[in-house]
């Protein structure tokens, strides 16, 4: 598994999650760094999601409360969060709506 956040080259610290097309959980990404930024693109209408972190890849906690966002591009930024793994969980997502997220870590 590639670890994001350990390279001096910022381009090597950016990961694009698979697009979420229904309620569910993204793939898990291993990170090394405490500053995380997420650029989130919603299409088709409102979607509710949360960014989760874990120390061990088994026990997960939300980095902040779930958020509902309308179609468009949104940013989420976390400074000083020490986690080893991150993932995205959608809890409300109607048919035809998508969530695309890229993450940078350092």
N, C-alpha and C positions, 0 to 999 in steps of 0.2 A: 504494500500500500504506500503510495506517495504521501509524504508529510508536507503540508503547505505551511509556509511561514518561516522556514529555516534557510532560505536562500537570500543572498544579497541582491539578487536580480528580482525586482518586484514582479515582473511578468511570470516568474516561476512560483509566485505566492498567490496566484489568482486561480480559482477553480470555478467552473460553471456546472451547476447541478443539472441533472436531467430535468426537462420540463415536466411539471406536475399537471396532470389533466383530470384528476379526480381526487377525492378525499383520500389521504394516505400519508406515507412517510417517504422522504427522499433517501438516497443512499447516504451512508455515513462517511464523513471526511475527517481524516486525522490532521490536526493543526499543531503548530508549535509557535506560540506567540500570544500576547494578551490583548492585542488590538485587532478587532474584526469589523469589516465593513461588508454590507450586503446591498447590492443593487437589484431591486425586485421589479419585474415587469408583469403586470396583470393585464390580461385581455379578456374581453367578453362580459365583464361585470364584476361585482364584488366577490372577493375571496377572503376567507379568514385563515390566518396561519400564525405559527410561532416558530422562532428559532430556538432550538434546544442544544444544551451542552452536556457533556459527560466526562468524568475522569477516567472511567474504565470501559466505556462502550456498552455497558449493561444498564446502569442506573442513569436516567435522564432527568433534567430539570430545565424549565423554560428560562431563557435569559431575560425575558420580560413578558408581560401579559400578552395573550393572543391579540392580534390586531386585524381589523377588517379594512381593506383598502379597495377603492374603486379602480377601474381600468386606468392604466397609466404606469409611469415609472416612479418608484419610491426608493428611498435610502434608509437603511437601518445601520446604526454605528454603535459599537460596544468597545469601550476603553477600559482596560484593567481586568478583563475577564480571563481567568486562567482555567482553561478546559483543554482536554486532550482531543476530544471528538466533538463535531457539530453535525446537526441534521436539521431539516425543515419538515414540519408537520402541518398539513392542511386539515382543518376541522370543518369548514363549510366551503364547498366548491360545487356549483351547479354545472350541469352538462354544458359543454362548449366553452368553458372558461379555463384559462391556463395561467400558470404561475412559473415564470422563468427567473432564476436567481443566479447571480455570480457573487463570489465571496473573495475578498482579499484579506490576508492575515500577515501581521508582522509583530 
